[in-house]
């Protein structure tokens, strides 16, 4: 018989096990044992006589330079400054810009005026603003940088209000971001995703002048030849290996295993970003550095970044949330802090749009609208557009959202039966855009969508008819806007990043483009329909061939196929979808490699996806009408020649290729 004492002991143990997750959750979120209170604001002069603003909510203390508005210090737990104490630039907004007769410049947006916008028991919102004075030292913009510190909140919200007047001069603004340089003595472990996290080398390890590293094909990539930690020897470090698509770029950051503290940048929405849901942006990288990029040309190149005379513009970028957490247990902080950061991200997404932002330029949930509908795709027969990407963006041609930076974008993914809901849309006039995985082309709704405050618009049944002129004769690849399904070679053992060994993102390894010359040293790729396999025989990127140290030549790929019968009077269609183009010119010939090209894309692309380890950049589709007289009964060959060859990175990636026979309609 079991004694009553044993029963009691078992019950107590069971209850303790139930309480452990609760206790740990509080610890991870840093709310247990902390006397959180309403945030206070102090304006002081530091020991050097410089003005500072200090905001303290009992959980952390943040110091700003005043009136510039740079974050110079964050005191949290046992870390006197989470940011890099050896640098002046630690937490800041910046813009790269240029004007006519003015060289490209980096503007760190130094404020000239400090204000307390809101101060109560719940929160403090402060402003560091600057109005353009007509000079050439700063970008012609009015900028208002805002910071919000709330009670019982372990982090800082920040957003910026950017505005230009129509009478101001033309300007190009290629990059707007917020950056944090963390304490290198504390933070060494970086996290971008569940399967993209690792111990990182130091900034000093990248120093090519001190003999720690060797330069590679471009300045961002170095080989760590003599790092302080031998585990990194011969590895490649390149910030572009850690980029992320906007739709997935919600949280990333760093962990101090020494202090069991995490520093995270959380983006609860993508409405303020540019280029749509699959545009790739930088995240965190060696420094330790962590970024939120609002506007950039990365992986697209030809973005709308020019503002003409007479063009007014205003946009709210953010808010984003700088989140700090800790784990006093010390049991696997890499796991616990990352899991807690993901939970916090879910809460921030659920709370969007925030109801505590003071600016009237940021509409509340009640001041926004909702769009619903059901998307079908009509490609020979009508089917629900399951998993389609559907979004609202400023009016333009099909696919114009890829290059848009000036307006807001709101995207969602339809369910398996094509139903979609786009909520929390700012009032305005939009086009409804979209595309469907498994089908080529871009969708644009025939009417503009006017969203008003509180509106609920049901578009009911929407039909996308992808480009098609006839039945499929053959196809190569999968229409998913990437080159992911093609042959990606193994990395070089002496220049690999171990994170991407046996990884689904193996394309992020350095130097893969060089493998083409090794695989095809004298003759180019030949793909035979019905015999070749695109996952093994179609190289992921159509690149140049290196014939000596610095000499590159164009390459010509061949597609060989059989036609048992040719309709001489009919018109065939070659559907040619590109996933990327970098300073390329693709020429297409039929059955004569040395004839005048039947089709040429002209000079296209600046997305640099080949060099920057992206498996896609900007999407392009060419529907090429091919007269039957160019084909022959029996064996045919299509020649794809990429003519630009100044270096290793001129080239393109294919998404999908399809030959259609003449329509029988």
HUJO-V963686 format. One record per pair of residues at least 12 apart in sequence whose C-alpha atoms are under 8 Angstrom apart, sorted by the first residue. I is the first residue (numbers start at 1). J is the second residue. Records with the same first field share a line. If there is no record, write none. Layout:
# HUJO-V963686
I = J  J
This chain:
# HUJO-V963686
24 = 327
25 = 340
27 = 326  327  328  329
28 = 325  326  327  328  336  337  340
29 = 154  325  326  327  340
30 = 59  154  325  326  327
31 = 59  152
34 = 58  59
35 = 58  59
36 = 57  58  59  151  152
37 = 57  58  121  151  152
38 = 57  58  120  121  122  123  150  151
39 = 55  56  57  58  119  120  121  122  123  124  149  150  151
40 = 54  55  56  57  124
41 = 53  54  55  56  124
42 = 54  55
50 = 65  66
51 = 65  66  67
52 = 64  65  66  67
53 = 65  66
55 = 149
57 = 149  150  151  152
59 = 76  152  153  154
60 = 74  75  76  77  154  155
61 = 73  74  75  76
62 = 74  75
66 = 111  114  128
67 = 110  111  112  113  114  128
68 = 109  110  111  112  113  128
69 = 92  110  111  114  127  128  145
70 = 89  90  91  92  93  110
71 = 90  91  92
72 = 88  89  90  91
73 = 90
76 = 324
78 = 259
79 = 259
81 = 183
82 = 182  183  186
83 = 180  181  182  183
84 = 181  182  183  184
85 = 183
89 = 181
90 = 179  180  181  182
91 = 178  179  180  181
92 = 108  178  179  180
93 = 108  109  176  177  178  179
94 = 106  107  108  109  175  176  177  178  179
95 = 107  108  109  139  173  174  175  176  177
96 = 173  174  175  176
97 = 139  171  172  173  174  175
98 = 139  171  172  173
99 = 169  170  171  172
100 = 170  171
102 = 136
107 = 138  139
109 = 130  138  143
110 = 130
111 = 128  129  130  144  145
112 = 128  129  130
113 = 127  128  129  130
114 = 126  127  128  129
115 = 127  128
117 = 358
118 = 358
121 = 151
122 = 150  151
123 = 148  149  150  151
124 = 148  149  150
125 = 146  147  148  149  358
126 = 146  147  148
127 = 144  145  146  147
128 = 144  145  146
129 = 142  143  144  145
130 = 142  143  144
131 = 143
139 = 171
140 = 164  168  169  171
141 = 162  163  164  165
142 = 162  163  164
143 = 160  161  162  163
144 = 160  161  162
145 = 158  159  160  161
146 = 158  159  160
147 = 159
148 = 357
154 = 323  324  325
155 = 321  322  323  324
156 = 321  322  323
157 = 319  320  321  322
158 = 318  319  320  321  322
159 = 316  317  318  319  320
160 = 316  317  318  319
161 = 314  315  316  317
162 = 313  314  315  316  317
163 = 312  313  314  315
164 = 312  313  314
165 = 310  311  312  313
166 = 309  310  311  312  313
167 = 309  310  311
168 = 309  310
169 = 308  309
170 = 306  307  308  309
171 = 306  307  308
172 = 305  306  307
173 = 305  306
174 = 295  296  297  305
175 = 293  294  295  296  297
176 = 293  294  295  296
177 = 291  292  293  294  295
178 = 291  292  293
179 = 289  290  291  292
180 = 289  290  291
181 = 287  288  289  290
182 = 287  288  289  290
183 = 288
184 = 202  287  288
186 = 256  257  258  259
187 = 254  255  256  257  258  288
188 = 200  201  202  254  255  256  257  288
189 = 254  255  256  257  334
190 = 252  253  254  255  284  285
191 = 252  253  254  255  284  338
192 = 242  251  252  253  283  284
193 = 252
196 = 242  499
197 = 499
198 = 499
200 = 286
201 = 227  229  232  286
202 = 286  287  288
203 = 286  287  288
205 = 224  226  227  228
206 = 222  223  224  227  237
208 = 222
211 = 225  226
212 = 224  225  226  227
213 = 225  226  227
220 = 237  238  239  240
221 = 236  237  238  239
222 = 236  237  238
223 = 235  236  237  495
224 = 236  237
234 = 494  495  496
235 = 494  495  496  497  498
236 = 495  496  497  510
237 = 497
238 = 285
239 = 282  284  285  286
240 = 282  612  613
241 = 508  509  612  613
242 = 282  283  284  285
243 = 280  281  282  283
244 = 280  281  282  283
245 = 277  278  279  280  281
246 = 270  273  276  277  278  279  280  281
247 = 270  277  278
249 = 267  283
250 = 265  266  267  268  269  345
251 = 264  265  266  267  341  342  345
252 = 264  265  266  283  284  290
253 = 265  284  290
254 = 284  288  290
255 = 333  334  337
257 = 333  334
260 = 326  327  328  330  333
261 = 324  325  326  327  333  337
262 = 323  324  325  326  337  338
263 = 322  323  324  325
264 = 322  323  324  341
265 = 290  291  292  320  321  322  323
266 = 320  321  322  323  345  348
267 = 292  318  319  320  321  345
268 = 320  321  345  348  349  352
269 = 349  352
270 = 409  410
271 = 408  409  410
272 = 294  315  316  317  318  407  408  409
273 = 293  294  295  317  405  408  409
274 = 294  295  296  402  403  404  405  406  408  409
275 = 300  303  401  402  403  404  405
276 = 401  402  409  411
277 = 411
279 = 299  300  402  617
280 = 298  299
281 = 293  296  298  299
294 = 317
295 = 405
297 = 607
298 = 607  608
299 = 606  607  608  609  614  616  617  618
300 = 402  403  605  606  607  608  617  618
301 = 605  606  607  608
302 = 403  605  606  607
303 = 402  403  404  405
304 = 403  404  405  406
305 = 405  406
313 = 406
315 = 406  407
316 = 361  362
323 = 341
325 = 337  340  341
352 = 365
353 = 365  424
363 = 426
365 = 424
366 = 453  454
367 = 426  427  452  453  454
368 = 423  424  425  426  427  451  452  453  454  455
369 = 423  424  425  426  427  451  452  453  454  455  456  457
370 = 421  422  423  424  425  451  454  455  456  457
371 = 421  422  423  456  457  458  459
372 = 419  420  421  422  456  457  458  459  460
373 = 419  420  421  458  459  460  461  462
374 = 417  418  419  420  459  460  461  462
375 = 388  414  418  419  420  461  462  463  464
376 = 418  461  462  463  464
377 = 436  463  464  465  466
378 = 463  464  465  466
379 = 465  466  468
384 = 416  417  418
385 = 414  416  417  418  436
386 = 414  415  416  417  418  436
387 = 413  414  415  416  418  436  437
388 = 413  414  415  418  434  435  436  437
389 = 411  412  413  414  434  435  436
390 = 411  412  413  414  420  432  433  434  435
391 = 409  410  411  412  422  432  433  434
392 = 409  410  411  430  431  432  433
393 = 407  408  409  410  430  431  432  433
394 = 407  408  409  429  430  431
395 = 429  430  431  448
396 = 431
397 = 444
398 = 433  442  443  444
399 = 433  442  443
401 = 433
402 = 618
410 = 422  425
425 = 451
426 = 451  452  453
427 = 450  451  452  453
428 = 450  451  452
429 = 448  449  450  451
430 = 448  449  450  451
431 = 444  445  447  448  449
432 = 444  445  448  449
433 = 445
437 = 479  480
438 = 478  479  480
439 = 466  479  480
440 = 466  467  479  577  621
441 = 466  467  621
442 = 466
443 = 464  465  466
444 = 464
445 = 462
467 = 623
468 = 660
469 = 572  573  660  661  662  663
470 = 572  573  660  661  662  663  664
471 = 660  661  662  663
472 = 658  659  660  661
473 = 658  659  660  661
474 = 529  658  659  660
475 = 656  657  658  659
476 = 534  656  657  658
477 = 534  655  656  657
478 = 655  656
479 = 577  655  656
480 = 655  656
481 = 577  578  579  616  619  655  656
482 = 579  615  616  653  654  655
483 = 540  541  579  615  616  653  654  655
484 = 507  540  615
485 = 534  535  540
486 = 534  535  536  537  538  539  540
487 = 534  535  536  537  538  539  540
488 = 506  507  512  539  540
489 = 512  515
490 = 506  512
491 = 509  510  511  512
492 = 511  512
495 = 510  511
496 = 509  510
497 = 509  510
507 = 613  614  615
508 = 612  613  614
509 = 613
510 = 613
513 = 541  543  610  648
514 = 546  648
516 = 539  543  545
517 = 545  546
521 = 545
524 = 555  556  557  558
525 = 538  556  557  558
526 = 557  558  559  560
527 = 557  558  559  560
528 = 559  560  561
529 = 559  560  561  562
530 = 561
540 = 653  654
541 = 610  651  652  653  654
542 = 555  642  651  652  653  654
543 = 555  642  648  649  650  651  652
544 = 642  644  645  647  648  649  650  651
545 = 648
546 = 648
550 = 647
551 = 646  647
552 = 645  646  647  648
553 = 644  645  646
554 = 641  642  643  644  645
555 = 641  642  643
556 = 639  640  641  642
557 = 639  640  641
558 = 637  638  639  640
559 = 637  638  639
560 = 635  636  637  638
561 = 635  636  637
562 = 633  634  635  636
563 = 632  633  634  635  636
564 = 633  634
565 = 632  633  634
566 = 628  631  632  633
567 = 628  662
568 = 627  628  629  631
569 = 627  628  629
570 = 627  628  662
571 = 625  626  627  628  661  662
572 = 625  626  627  628  659  660  661  662
573 = 623  624  625  626  659  660  661  662
574 = 622  623  624  625  626  657  658  659  660
575 = 621  622  623  624  656  657  658  659  660
576 = 621  622  623  624  654  656  657  658
577 = 619  620  621  622  654  655  656  657
578 = 619  620  621  652  653  654  655  656
579 = 615  616  617  618  619  620  652  653  654  655
580 = 605  607  609  615  616  617  618  619  620  652  653  654
581 = 604  605  606  607  608  609  617  618  650  651  652  653
582 = 604  605  606  607  608  609  610  649  650  651  652
583 = 603  604  605  606  644  650  651
584 = 602  603  604  605  642  643  644  650  651  652
585 = 600  601  602  603  604  642  643  644
586 = 600  601  602  640  641  642  643
587 = 599  600  601  639  640  641  642  643
588 = 600  638  639  640  641
589 = 638  639  640
590 = 630  631  636  637  638  639
591 = 630  631  636  637  638  639
592 = 637  639
593 = 639
599 = 624
605 = 618
608 = 649
610 = 649  651  652
611 = 649
615 = 653
616 = 653
